[in-house]
Amino acid sequence: MAKVEILTGVERQRRWSTEQKLLILQEAFGVDGTVTDVARRHDVLPQQIYAWRKKFSPPKLNAPEIALFIPVSLIGGSERSGDSSKRSCVRLKCKDVEILLKNGRLLRIAAEIDLEVLSSLVACVEAA
């Protein structure tokens, strides 16, 4: 014969106010709090505390759709007097340009690259 257990009490479903949820979150993710201990003290599951944290966390910002450019300055030897503008143009066409992106990657390109191509390239590398 199988054992049968009869439950006679009313199942409880607690309603937590927003203020109570925020206090529990502050306690759980505070300096000395742990989610497990706080969940045990308030008689909730740790998963519930994580769900509340997700619910009340600010929305994540999406990366911009287009590439943004920032001002740059050239680092290197200074030009001597004379025909410096012609020499700098010739020098730039011969060298590559290195761009350090926000994600820490280094992009090395030819100095004469088209700006539209560069914009697409930066967007792709930033997104990867």
C-alpha positions as CSV (number, residue, x, y, z in Angstrom):
1,M,0.0,0.0,0.0
2,A,1.3,3.5,-0.9
3,K,1.7,6.3,1.6
4,V,-0.6,9.2,1.1
5,E,0.0,12.7,2.6
6,I,-2.9,15.1,2.9
7,L,-2.2,18.8,3.0
8,T,-4.9,20.8,4.8
9,G,-3.4,24.3,5.0
10,V,-3.9,27.0,2.6
11,E,-1.1,27.5,0.0
12,R,0.4,30.9,0.5
13,Q,1.3,33.3,-2.2
14,R,2.9,36.4,-0.8
15,R,2.7,39.8,-2.3
16,W,5.9,41.8,-1.9
17,S,5.6,45.6,-2.3
18,T,8.2,47.4,-4.5
19,E,9.7,48.9,-1.4
20,Q,10.1,45.5,0.3
21,K,11.7,44.0,-2.8
22,L,14.2,46.9,-3.0
23,L,15.1,46.6,0.6
24,I,15.7,42.8,0.2
25,L,17.8,43.5,-2.9
26,Q,19.8,46.1,-1.0
27,E,20.4,43.7,1.8
28,A,21.3,40.8,-0.5
29,F,23.8,42.8,-2.7
30,G,25.1,45.0,0.0
31,V,28.6,44.9,1.4
32,D,28.0,42.2,3.9
33,G,25.0,40.4,2.4
34,T,24.8,37.2,0.5
35,V,21.8,36.2,-1.6
36,T,21.5,32.8,0.1
37,D,21.5,34.2,3.6
38,V,19.0,36.9,2.8
39,A,16.7,34.5,0.9
40,R,16.7,32.2,3.9
41,R,15.9,35.1,6.4
42,H,13.0,36.3,4.3
43,D,11.8,32.8,3.3
44,V,12.2,33.3,-0.5
45,L,14.1,31.4,-3.1
46,P,17.4,32.9,-4.2
47,Q,16.1,32.7,-7.8
48,Q,13.4,35.2,-6.8
49,I,15.9,37.7,-5.6
50,Y,17.8,37.4,-8.9
51,A,14.6,37.9,-10.8
52,W,13.8,41.0,-8.8
53,R,17.3,42.3,-9.5
54,K,16.8,41.8,-13.2
55,K,13.4,43.5,-13.1
56,F,14.7,46.6,-11.3
57,S,18.0,46.9,-13.1
58,P,18.4,49.8,-15.6
59,P,18.1,48.8,-19.3
60,K,21.3,48.1,-21.1
61,L,22.5,50.7,-23.5
62,N,22.9,49.6,-27.1
63,A,26.0,50.4,-29.1
64,P,25.5,53.2,-31.6
65,E,24.6,52.0,-35.1
66,I,27.0,54.3,-36.8
67,A,30.7,54.8,-36.2
68,L,31.6,57.9,-34.4
69,F,34.9,59.7,-35.0
70,I,36.9,61.6,-32.4
71,P,39.6,64.2,-32.9
72,V,43.1,62.8,-33.3
73,S,46.6,64.3,-33.1
74,L,49.7,63.0,-34.8
75,I,52.6,62.0,-32.6
76,G,56.0,62.0,-34.0
77,G,58.9,64.2,-35.1
78,S,58.1,67.8,-35.8
79,E,58.5,69.2,-39.3
80,R,61.4,71.5,-40.1
81,S,61.0,74.8,-41.8
82,G,60.6,74.9,-45.5
83,D,58.2,72.9,-47.6
84,S,56.6,71.0,-44.6
85,S,53.1,70.7,-46.0
86,K,54.3,68.7,-49.0
87,R,56.5,66.5,-47.0
88,S,53.8,65.7,-44.5
89,C,51.4,64.7,-47.3
90,V,54.0,62.4,-48.9
91,R,54.9,60.9,-45.5
92,L,51.2,60.1,-44.7
93,K,50.5,58.4,-48.0
94,C,53.5,56.1,-47.4
95,K,52.6,55.0,-43.9
96,D,49.8,53.1,-42.2
97,V,47.6,54.6,-39.5
98,E,46.9,52.7,-36.3
99,I,43.6,53.3,-34.5
100,L,43.0,52.0,-31.0
101,L,39.3,51.1,-30.7
102,K,37.1,51.3,-27.6
103,N,37.1,47.5,-27.2
104,G,41.0,47.5,-27.0
105,R,41.6,46.2,-30.5
106,L,44.1,47.9,-32.8
107,L,43.1,48.6,-36.3
108,R,46.0,49.3,-38.8
109,I,44.9,50.8,-42.1
110,A,46.4,52.6,-45.1
111,A,46.3,56.4,-44.6
112,E,44.5,57.0,-47.9
113,I,41.5,54.7,-47.1
114,D,38.1,56.0,-48.1
115,L,36.1,57.4,-45.1
116,E,33.0,55.4,-45.9
117,V,35.0,52.2,-46.0
118,L,36.8,53.2,-42.7
119,S,33.4,53.9,-41.1
120,S,32.1,50.5,-42.0
121,L,35.3,48.8,-41.0
122,V,35.3,50.5,-37.5
123,A,31.7,49.5,-37.0
124,C,32.3,45.9,-37.9
125,V,35.4,45.6,-35.7
126,E,33.7,47.3,-32.7
127,A,30.7,45.0,-33.0
128,A,32.8,41.8,-33.2
